Amino acid sequence: MTTSKTAVIVLAAGLGTRMRSKLPKVLHLLAGRTMISHLMETVDGLDPDEVTVVVGDHMNDVSDAVSPFPTAVQSERLGTAHAVLAARDTIANFDGDVLVLYGDTPLITSATLEAMLEARASLMDPAVVVLGFTPDNPGNYGRLFLGEDGVLDSIIEARDATNEQLKIGLCNSGVMAIDGKVMWSLLDRVGNNNTKGEYYLTDIVKLARNDGRACVAIEGDEDELIGINSRIQLAEAEAILQDRLRFQAMENGASLTDPTTVFLSQDTKLGKDVLIGPNVFFGPGVSVGDGAVINAFCHIEGTEILSKASIGPFARLRPGTKISEAAKVGNFVEVKNALLEPEAKVSHLSYIGDAEIGEGANIGAGTITCNYDGYLKSQTIIGKGAFVGSNTALVAPVTIGEGAIVGAGSTITKDVNANALSVTRAPQKSVDCWAKKYRELKTAVKAKKNK
C-alpha cells in the first residue's frame, strides 16, 4: 500500500431504471447485503483520508445506507464527469490520490484498488490510472486505446467508436485513480460534444495527455468489475459472489457436500469441520460452531449454532434462535427466537417459538409452543431433562419443570412441577365387537344401494 493520502468518490446516483424497481439500484441485495454496503466495506478497508458518496436528489435511503460516510448530491444526471464534480465541495484541494468507484460495481477487491494506487505512485507519475479488463464480449464497453509505448492514450466510448476501434479487446471498467492535484482542472475542461451530450469522465485521459502527463491502464479480473444495471446482471453478480464465499468457507475448514447448492450471506460464519449438506440457505446473521452438521434443505437466518449441534434435514431456524452444543433440531422443525440448551432434542415435525428448552430435554414429534394469542407473544420454558410427548400443545406463558413428563396428545395451559406427570386426554372408551357390526352394516347398505 502506498503512503500517499487517498480520497474515494463513489458514484451512486443512478436510478437503475432497467431494474424495473422503486428501490434505488445500489440498494438491491447481494448475499444478504446491499451492493453499496459491499463496496463501502471495501472502501473502509483502505482506510482513506476522505470519502464522499455521490447520490441523486431524494435518495435519503442511500445516504442512510452509506452512513457515516458523507454524501454529495448530483441534482441533474449529466454524465460521469458531472457526477464527480458534485463531490467538489467535500473533497476540495486534495493533493493525494483520488479513487473514483461505482456503487453498482460492488465486487471489486481491495487488492485491485491497492494495485491502482501503486501504479499511481510509480516513477511515471501518471495523472490517471484506469482499470481495464478483457471480457469475452466487449459489447458496449468503452475501449482503452494504448499508444505504441504502452501508455494509455485515450478512452473511446463504444457509441462513438469506429468499427476498427470496436475491435479493441481491452475495455474500460470506469474505475480510476486520479492525481488529486490536477483532477478538478481536468474535469472543468470536459465537454459534452458526443452522441449523448453528456460529460464523460473518460475524457480526462485525453486532456491529461494533451497537458503532457502520462496515463496508464492496468488490467483487472472481469468477475470483479461486473456492473449491475439489471436483474439479470444482479443474478450474475450473486453467482460470482457465492462462489467466492463458498471457496472461502471451504478454505477455512468447512465441508460443503454440493457447494453450488449452498447459498451463504456475506456475514455467514462457519467453524472448522462444519458439514453442510446440499440445498442449504444461510440468511444474514448466522454463525455455526466447530463440528456442527447442517443437513440438506435447511433455511437458517439470524441464528447461532454452537459446536457439534445437528440441524435438519428440512429445518427452518428463524432470527433470535440459539442452538447450544450437541443439541438437535430434526426434520420439518421450525424454531424462532428460542434457546435450545446443550443436548436438547426437537427431532421432528414441531414448532418451537419464544421458548427455552433445557439441557437434555426431549420434545416429541408434533409438539408446538402456542406463543401467540392474536395480540401478544408469550414464552414457554421447558426445564432440564423434561420429556414432552408427541402431539402436545404448550399454551404460553407456561413452564414445564425439570424432569417433568407431559403425556402425548396433551394441551398444557398451566405450569407443570418438576418431576411431575401431566396429561390432558379424554378418557379412552372401547366397545367390543363394534367394528365388526359397523362393517357388516355398511356393507349391507352399500350392496342395497348398488342394487
C-alpha positions in Angstrom: 0.0 0.0 0.0 1.3 3.5 -0.8 1.9 6.1 1.8 0.2 8.9 -0.2 -3.1 10.3 1.0 -6.2 8.7 -0.5 -9.6 10.0 -1.2 -12.5 8.0 -2.6 -15.5 9.2 -4.6 -18.3 6.7 -5.0 -20.8 7.4 -7.7 -24.2 6.1 -6.6 -26.8 8.5 -8.1 -28.1 6.0 -10.7 -31.9 5.3 -10.7 -31.5 1.8 -12.1 -34.5 2.1 -14.4 -33.5 -1.3 -16.0 -34.1 -2.9 -12.6 -37.8 -2.1 -13.0 -37.9 -1.3 -9.3 -38.8 1.6 -7.0 -35.7 0.7 -5.0 -32.5 2.6 -5.9 -30.2 0.3 -7.8 -27.4 0.2 -5.3 -29.8 -0.9 -2.5 -30.5 -4.3 -4.2 -29.1 -7.2 -2.3 -26.1 -9.4 -2.9 -25.6 -12.3 -0.4 -28.0 -10.6 2.0 -26.4 -7.2 1.9 -27.0 -4.1 -0.3 -24.5 -3.8 -3.1 -23.4 -0.4 -1.9 -22.6 -1.8 1.5 -20.3 -4.4 0.0 -18.4 -1.6 -1.8 -18.3 0.6 1.3 -16.8 -2.2 3.3 -14.0 -2.5 0.8 -13.5 1.3 0.8 -13.4 1.4 4.6 -10.7 -1.3 4.5 -8.4 1.0 2.5 -8.5 3.5 5.4 -8.9 6.5 3.1 -8.4 10.1 4.3 -11.6 11.3 2.6 -14.7 9.6 1.3 -17.8 11.0 -0.5 -20.7 9.2 -2.0 -22.5 11.0 -4.8 -26.3 10.4 -4.7 -29.2 11.8 -6.5 -32.0 14.1 -5.2 -34.3 12.5 -2.7 -32.1 9.4 -2.2 -32.1 9.6 1.5 -32.2 5.8 1.8 -28.9 5.5 0.0 -27.4 8.2 2.3 -28.6 6.2 5.3 -27.1 3.0 3.9 -23.6 4.6 3.5 -23.6 6.4 6.8 -21.4 7.6 8.5 -19.7 8.4 5.2 -20.8 11.8 3.8 -22.8 12.3 0.7 -23.0 14.9 -2.1 -26.0 15.4 -4.3 -26.0 15.3 -8.1 -29.2 17.1 -8.9 -29.0 16.6 -12.7 -27.6 13.4 -14.2 -25.4 14.9 -16.9 -22.7 12.2 -17.1 -19.9 10.7 -15.0 -17.7 13.7 -15.0 -20.6 15.8 -13.9 -21.2 13.3 -11.1 -17.6 13.5 -9.8 -17.8 17.3 -9.9 -20.7 17.0 -7.4 -18.1 15.9 -4.8 -16.0 19.1 -5.2 -17.3 20.8 -2.1 -16.5 17.8 0.1 -13.2 16.9 -1.5 -11.6 20.2 -2.4 -7.9 20.9 -2.9 -7.0 17.3 -2.2 -3.4 16.7 -3.2 -3.3 12.9 -2.8 -4.7 10.1 -4.9 -8.5 10.1 -5.7 -10.2 6.8 -6.5 -13.4 7.0 -8.4 -15.6 4.0 -7.9 -19.2 3.0 -8.8 -21.9 1.8 -6.4 -23.1 -0.6 -9.0 -19.7 -2.3 -9.2 -19.6 -3.9 -5.8 -17.4 -6.9 -6.3 -14.1 -5.0 -6.7 -11.5 -6.1 -4.2 -9.1 -4.1 -2.0 -6.2 -5.8 -3.7 -7.2 -4.4 -7.1 -7.6 -0.9 -5.7 -4.3 -1.1 -4.0 -2.7 -2.1 -7.3 -4.2 1.0 -8.9 -2.7 3.2 -6.1 0.7 1.5 -6.6 0.5 2.3 -10.3 -0.3 6.0 -9.4 2.8 6.0 -7.2 5.1 4.7 -9.9 8.0 6.7 -11.3 5.9 7.5 -14.4 3.7 9.6 -12.1 0.5 9.1 -14.3 -2.2 11.7 -14.0 -4.8 9.0 -14.4 -4.7 5.2 -13.8 -7.6 3.4 -15.5 -8.7 -0.1 -14.5 -9.4 -2.2 -17.6 -10.4 -5.7 -18.3 -10.8 -8.0 -21.3 -14.3 -9.5 -21.5 -15.4 -12.3 -23.8 -18.0 -9.9 -25.3 -16.8 -6.3 -25.2 -20.2 -5.1 -26.3 -21.0 -1.5 -25.3 -18.0 -1.1 -23.0 -15.6 1.8 -23.8 -12.3 0.8 -25.3 -8.9 1.6 -23.9 -6.6 2.9 -26.7 -2.9 2.3 -25.9 -0.1 4.1 -27.7 3.0 2.3 -29.1 4.8 2.9 -25.9 2.0 1.1 -23.9 0.8 4.3 -22.3 -2.9 4.9 -22.3 -3.7 7.4 -25.0 -7.5 7.7 -24.8 -10.8 6.1 -23.9 -13.3 5.7 -26.7 -16.9 5.2 -25.8 -18.5 2.4 -27.8 -21.2 4.5 -29.2 -18.6 7.0 -30.5 -16.1 4.4 -31.8 -15.4 3.3 -35.3 -15.7 -0.3 -36.4 -11.9 -0.6 -36.2 -11.8 0.8 -32.7 -14.5 -1.6 -31.6 -12.1 -4.5 -32.3 -10.0 -3.4 -29.3 -10.4 -6.1 -26.6 -9.2 -4.0 -23.6 -12.3 -2.4 -22.1 -12.9 0.4 -19.6 -14.4 -0.5 -16.2 -14.9 3.1 -15.3 -12.8 2.8 -12.1 -9.9 5.4 -12.0 -7.2 6.6 -9.7 -6.5 10.3 -10.4 -3.9 12.7 -9.3 -5.8 15.0 -6.9 -3.6 18.0 -7.7 -4.9 18.1 -11.3 -8.3 16.4 -11.1 -10.5 19.4 -10.8 -8.6 21.2 -13.6 -9.2 18.3 -15.9 -12.8 17.9 -15.0 -13.5 21.6 -15.6 -12.4 21.2 -19.2 -14.5 18.2 -20.0 -17.1 19.0 -22.7 -20.2 17.2 -23.9 -19.6 17.1 -27.6 -20.7 13.4 -28.1 -23.7 11.4 -29.2 -25.4 11.6 -25.7 -24.5 15.2 -24.9 -23.0 14.1 -21.6 -19.9 15.0 -19.7 -17.7 11.8 -19.8 -15.2 11.2 -17.1 -13.2 9.2 -19.6 -12.3 12.5 -21.5 -9.9 13.4 -18.7 -7.4 10.9 -20.1 -7.1 12.8 -23.4 -6.9 16.1 -21.6 -4.1 14.9 -19.3 -2.2 13.6 -22.3 -2.6 17.0 -24.0 -1.1 18.5 -20.9 1.9 16.3 -21.3 1.0 13.9 -18.5 1.2 10.1 -18.8 -1.8 8.0 -18.2 -1.8 4.2 -17.8 -4.1 1.2 -17.7 -3.9 -1.8 -15.5 -5.9 -4.9 -16.1 -8.3 -6.4 -13.6 -10.5 -9.5 -13.3 -13.7 -9.4 -15.2 -15.6 -11.0 -12.3 -14.6 -8.1 -10.1 -15.8 -5.5 -12.5 -19.3 -6.6 -13.4 -21.6 -3.6 -13.4 -25.1 -4.3 -12.2 -27.8 -2.5 -14.2 -30.4 -5.2 -14.5 -31.8 -8.0 -12.5 -30.1 -10.4 -14.9 -26.7 -8.8 -14.0 -27.7 -8.9 -10.3 -28.1 -12.6 -10.6 -24.8 -13.0 -12.4 -23.0 -11.0 -9.6 -24.8 -13.1 -7.0 -23.3 -16.2 -8.6 -19.8 -14.8 -8.6 -20.1 -13.7 -5.0 -21.5 -17.0 -3.9 -18.5 -18.8 -5.5 -16.2 -16.5 -3.6 -18.0 -17.2 -0.3 -18.1 -21.0 -0.8 -14.4 -21.1 -1.7 -13.5 -19.1 1.4 -15.7 -21.3 3.6 -14.0 -24.5 2.4 -10.6 -22.9 2.6 -11.3 -22.1 6.3 -12.2 -25.7 7.1 -15.9 -26.3 6.3 -17.1 -29.1 4.1 -19.8 -28.4 1.5 -21.2 -31.6 0.1 -22.6 -29.9 -3.0 -21.1 -26.4 -3.0 -23.1 -24.9 -5.8 -26.4 -25.6 -4.0 -25.3 -23.8 -0.7 -26.2 -20.1 -0.5 -24.3 -18.0 2.0 -24.7 -14.5 3.3 -21.7 -12.1 3.4 -21.6 -12.4 7.2 -22.1 -16.2 7.5 -19.5 -17.6 9.9 -18.7 -21.3 9.6 -16.3 -23.0 12.0 -13.9 -25.8 11.3 -15.1 -29.3 10.5 -18.7 -28.0 9.8 -20.5 -30.3 7.4 -23.1 -28.7 5.2 -25.4 -30.8 3.0 -27.0 -29.9 -0.3 -29.6 -27.1 -0.8 -28.9 -25.1 2.4 -29.7 -21.4 2.6 -28.0 -19.1 5.1 -29.6 -15.7 5.6 -27.9 -12.8 7.4 -26.7 -13.2 11.0 -25.7 -16.9 11.1 -22.7 -18.4 12.9 -22.0 -22.2 13.1 -19.6 -23.7 15.6 -16.9 -26.3 15.0 -18.1 -29.8 14.1 -21.8 -28.9 13.7 -23.8 -30.6 11.0 -26.3 -28.8 8.8 -28.2 -31.4 6.8 -29.9 -30.9 3.4 -32.7 -28.5 2.7 -32.4 -26.2 5.7 -33.2 -22.4 5.8 -31.3 -20.6 8.5 -31.2 -16.9 9.4 -30.3 -14.8 12.5 -29.2 -17.9 14.4 -26.3 -19.0 16.5 -25.4 -22.7 16.2 -22.8 -24.0 18.6 -20.3 -26.8 18.2 -21.5 -30.4 17.4 -25.1 -29.4 17.0 -27.2 -31.2 14.4 -29.7 -29.4 12.2 -32.2 -30.8 9.7 -32.8 -32.0 7.1 -35.7 -29.7 6.2 -35.3 -27.5 9.2 -36.1 -23.8 9.4 -34.3 -21.6 12.0 -35.5 -18.1 12.3 -34.0 -15.0 13.9 -33.3 -15.0 17.6 -32.5 -18.7 17.8 -29.6 -20.2 19.6 -28.8 -23.9 19.3 -26.3 -25.0 22.0 -23.6 -27.6 22.0 -24.7 -31.1 20.7 -28.4 -30.0 20.6 -30.5 -31.4 17.8 -33.1 -29.8 15.6 -34.5 -32.5 13.2 -36.5 -32.7 10.1 -39.5 -30.4 9.5 -38.9 -28.4 12.7 -39.2 -24.6 12.8 -37.5 -22.7 15.6 -38.0 -19.0 16.2 -36.5 -16.7 19.0 -35.7 -19.7 21.1 -32.8 -21.3 23.1 -32.0 -24.9 23.0 -29.6 -25.8 25.8 -26.9 -28.5 25.3 -28.1 -31.9 24.1 -31.7 -30.8 23.9 -33.7 -32.5 21.1 -36.5 -31.4 18.9 -36.3 -34.2 16.4 -39.3 -33.8 14.0 -42.4 -32.1 13.0 -42.5 -29.4 15.7 -42.7 -25.6 16.1 -40.7 -24.0 18.9 -41.2 -20.3 19.2 -40.3 -17.8 22.0 -39.1 -20.7 24.2 -36.3 -22.0 26.3 -35.6 -25.8 26.1 -33.5 -27.0 29.0 -30.4 -29.2 28.8 -31.2 -32.7 27.7 -34.9 -32.1 27.3 -36.7 -34.1 24.6 -39.5 -32.7 22.6 -41.8 -35.3 20.9 -43.0 -35.2 17.3 -45.8 -32.8 16.5 -45.3 -30.6 19.6 -45.9 -26.9 19.3 -45.5 -23.9 21.5 -48.6 -21.8 21.2 -46.7 -18.5 21.6 -49.2 -16.0 20.1 -52.8 -15.3 21.3 -53.6 -13.0 18.5 -52.3 -9.9 20.3 -49.2 -10.8 22.4 -46.4 -13.3 22.3 -45.5 -15.2 25.4 -42.7 -17.5 26.4 -42.6 -21.3 27.1 -39.9 -22.6 29.4 -39.1 -26.3 29.5 -36.7 -27.5 32.2 -33.6 -29.6 32.1 -34.3 -33.3 31.3 -38.0 -32.8 30.7 -39.9 -35.0 28.3 -42.8 -33.8 26.2 -44.8 -36.4 24.4 -45.9 -36.3 20.8 -48.7 -34.1 19.5 -48.6 -31.8 22.5 -49.7 -28.1 22.5 -48.0 -25.9 25.1 -50.1 -22.8 25.6 -47.8 -19.9 26.6 -47.0 -18.5 29.0 -46.2 -21.9 30.6 -43.4 -23.6 32.4 -42.6 -27.3 32.4 -40.4 -28.1 35.3 -37.1 -30.0 35.3 -37.5 -33.8 34.8 -41.3 -33.4 34.2 -43.1 -35.6 31.7 -46.0 -34.4 29.6 -48.1 -37.2 28.1 -48.7 -37.4 24.4 -51.7 -35.6 22.9 -51.9 -33.1 25.8 -52.8 -29.4 25.8 -50.9 -27.8 28.6 -52.2 -24.5 29.8 -50.8 -24.5 33.4 -47.3 -24.9 34.8 -46.1 -28.4 35.4 -44.0 -29.0 38.5 -40.6 -30.6 38.4 -40.6 -34.4 38.0 -44.4 -34.4 37.7 -46.5 -36.1 35.1 -49.1 -34.0 33.3 -51.7 -35.5 30.9 -54.8 -33.9 29.4 -56.7 -36.5 27.5 -60.4 -37.6 27.2 -61.0 -41.0 28.8 -60.5 -43.9 26.4 -63.6 -46.0 25.7 -63.8 -49.4 24.0 -66.9 -51.2 22.7 -66.4 -54.8 22.0 -67.4 -56.1 18.5 -68.5 -52.6 17.4 -66.1 -52.5 14.5 -67.4 -55.9 13.1 -71.0 -54.8 13.4 -70.2 -51.5 11.7 -68.6 -53.2 8.7 -71.5 -55.6 8.3 -74.0 -52.7 8.5 -72.1 -50.5 5.9 -71.6 -53.5 3.6 -75.3 -54.2 3.5 -76.2 -50.6 2.9 -73.7 -50.3 0.0 -75.0 -53.5 -1.6 -78.6 -52.3 -1.4 -77.6 -49.0 -3.0 -75.8 -50.7 -5.8 -78.8 -53.0 -6.5 
